[in-house]
C-alpha cells in the first residue's frame, strides 16, 4: 500500500482500486462542519475526539483505506503508519458519510460493508445532503448484527447518537 506514500493528493483505496477524491459542494461542506461542531460540543468532556475527512480510516484485513467525512475515536487512537507524517486510524467508534449523487452508492454499499468489519466501530451514519434523511447503523451485541434506523423529515427524532 505504498501508493499513499507516493500520492500527493487525497485518495481512497478499495479492493485494489484507487479512487480519486473530488471537490465537495458548498452544502456538503456546511453539513460536515455543522456535524463536527455538534459532535465537539456533545463529546467535549469525554475520551472521544472528532476528526474530519483528512484523517483516513484503514480497514484491517481488507485492501481498503477511506476518508469518511467525519469520524470519532474514543480512547487511544491506533494507527497504521504509511510514513512519518501519514497515518490512518484503525479504531474509529463512529463514521459519518454525507452522501452525494456521485458517491452515494459507493459510500452506502461498498464502504459500509468494509466499515462493518472494523471491530471498534459502533455506529455508522449516512446523511443525505439533498433530502432531510439520515440512516443510522448501530452495532448490536450479537456478532455481525447491525440495527438500521432511518430518520426522515426535519422534525424526526434527533436522539440518534449512541457515542458517549
C-alpha positions as CSV (number, residue, x, y, z in Angstrom):
1,X,0.0,0.0,0.0
2,X,2.9,2.4,-0.6
3,X,0.6,4.3,-3.1
4,X,-0.4,6.5,-0.1
5,X,3.3,7.4,0.5
6,X,3.7,8.5,-3.2
7,X,0.4,10.2,-3.9
8,X,0.3,14.0,-3.5
9,X,-3.4,14.3,-3.4
10,X,-6.2,12.7,-1.4
11,X,-7.4,9.3,-2.5
12,X,-9.3,6.3,-1.2
13,X,-8.3,2.7,-1.8
14,X,-10.9,0.0,-2.3
15,X,-10.3,-3.6,-3.5
16,X,-7.1,-2.7,-5.3
17,X,-8.6,0.3,-7.0
18,X,-7.5,3.9,-6.4
19,X,-10.4,6.3,-6.0
20,X,-9.6,10.0,-6.5
21,X,-11.4,12.3,-4.1
22,X,-13.2,15.2,-5.9
23,X,-14.3,18.5,-4.6
24,X,-17.4,18.7,-2.3
25,X,-20.3,21.0,-2.8
26,X,-20.8,24.0,-0.5
27,X,-23.8,22.4,1.1
28,X,-21.9,19.2,1.7
29,X,-19.2,21.0,3.5
30,X,-21.7,23.0,5.6
31,X,-23.3,19.8,6.7
32,X,-19.9,18.3,7.6
33,X,-18.8,21.4,9.5
34,X,-22.1,21.6,11.4
35,X,-21.9,17.9,12.4
36,X,-18.3,18.3,13.5
37,X,-19.3,21.3,15.7
38,X,-22.2,19.5,17.2
39,X,-20.1,16.4,18.0
40,X,-17.3,18.6,19.5
41,X,-19.9,20.0,21.9
42,X,-21.5,16.6,22.7
43,X,-18.2,14.9,23.3
44,X,-16.2,17.8,25.0
45,X,-15.9,16.0,28.4
46,X,-15.5,12.5,27.0
47,X,-12.4,10.5,26.0
48,X,-13.6,10.9,22.3
49,X,-12.1,13.0,19.6
50,X,-13.7,14.2,16.4
51,X,-11.9,14.3,13.1
52,X,-12.7,15.5,9.5
53,X,-12.0,13.8,6.2
54,X,-8.3,14.5,6.2
55,X,-8.0,11.7,8.8
56,X,-8.2,8.4,6.9
57,X,-9.5,5.1,8.2
58,X,-7.8,1.8,7.3
59,X,-9.9,-1.4,7.4
60,X,-7.7,-4.2,8.8
61,X,-7.7,-7.4,6.7
62,X,-9.0,-5.5,3.7
63,X,-7.5,-3.6,0.9
64,X,-9.5,-0.5,1.9
65,X,-8.5,2.9,3.1
66,X,-11.3,5.5,3.3
67,X,-11.7,9.2,4.2
68,X,-15.1,9.4,6.0
69,X,-16.5,13.0,6.2
70,X,-16.4,12.7,10.0
71,X,-15.0,10.2,12.3
72,X,-14.9,9.8,16.1
73,X,-12.3,7.9,18.0
74,X,-12.9,7.1,21.7
75,X,-9.9,6.1,23.8
76,X,-6.4,5.9,22.5
77,X,-6.1,6.1,18.7
78,X,-4.5,3.2,16.9
79,X,-2.7,3.9,13.7
80,X,-1.5,2.2,10.5
81,X,1.6,4.2,9.6
82,X,2.3,4.8,5.9
83,X,5.2,7.2,6.6
84,X,6.3,9.5,9.4
85,X,3.6,12.1,8.8
86,X,0.9,10.0,7.3
87,X,-1.3,7.7,9.5
88,X,-4.7,6.1,9.1
89,X,-6.9,5.3,12.0
90,X,-7.5,1.7,12.8
91,X,-10.1,2.1,15.6
92,X,-12.9,4.5,14.9
93,X,-16.0,4.4,17.1
94,X,-18.2,6.4,14.7
95,X,-18.0,7.2,11.0
96,X,-20.2,9.7,9.2
97,X,-20.6,10.0,5.4
98,X,-22.5,12.9,3.8
99,X,-23.9,11.3,0.6
100,X,-23.6,13.0,-2.8
101,X,-25.0,11.8,-6.1
102,X,-21.6,10.7,-7.3
103,X,-20.6,8.8,-4.1
104,X,-23.9,7.7,-2.6
105,X,-23.9,4.1,-3.9
106,X,-20.2,3.5,-3.2
107,X,-20.5,5.0,0.3
108,X,-23.7,3.2,1.3
109,X,-22.9,-0.2,-0.2
110,X,-19.2,-0.8,-0.6
111,X,-17.7,1.4,2.2
112,X,-20.4,0.4,4.7
113,X,-19.7,-3.3,4.1
114,X,-16.0,-2.7,4.9
115,X,-16.6,-0.3,7.8
116,X,-18.7,-3.1,9.5
117,X,-15.5,-5.2,9.6
118,X,-13.8,-2.7,11.9
119,X,-14.2,-4.2,15.4
120,X,-14.1,-0.9,17.3
121,X,-16.8,0.7,15.1
122,X,-20.1,1.1,17.0
123,X,-22.1,3.4,14.6
124,X,-22.2,4.5,11.0
125,X,-24.3,7.5,9.9
126,X,-25.2,8.4,6.4
127,X,-26.6,11.9,5.8
128,X,-28.4,12.6,2.5
129,X,-27.4,16.2,1.5
130,X,-30.4,16.6,-0.8
131,X,-33.3,15.4,1.5
132,X,-33.7,15.6,5.3
133,X,-32.9,11.9,5.7
134,X,-30.3,10.2,7.9
135,X,-29.6,6.5,8.1
136,X,-28.0,5.3,11.3
137,X,-26.5,1.8,11.8
138,X,-25.8,0.7,15.3
139,X,-23.7,-2.4,16.2
140,X,-25.7,-4.7,18.4
141,X,-24.3,-7.2,21.0
142,X,-24.9,-10.0,18.5
143,X,-21.7,-10.6,16.3
144,X,-22.1,-9.2,12.8
145,X,-25.5,-7.7,13.5
146,X,-26.3,-4.0,12.9
147,X,-29.6,-2.2,13.7
148,X,-30.6,0.3,11.0
149,X,-32.9,3.3,11.8
150,X,-33.8,5.8,9.2
151,X,-34.8,9.3,10.2
152,X,-36.8,11.3,7.7
153,X,-38.1,14.9,7.8
154,X,-37.0,18.0,9.7
155,X,-38.8,17.1,12.9
156,X,-37.6,13.5,13.0
157,X,-36.3,12.3,16.4
158,X,-32.8,13.8,16.8
159,X,-31.8,11.5,19.6
160,X,-30.0,9.0,17.4
161,X,-26.4,9.3,18.7
162,X,-25.1,6.5,20.9
163,X,-21.5,7.6,21.3
164,X,-21.0,8.8,25.0
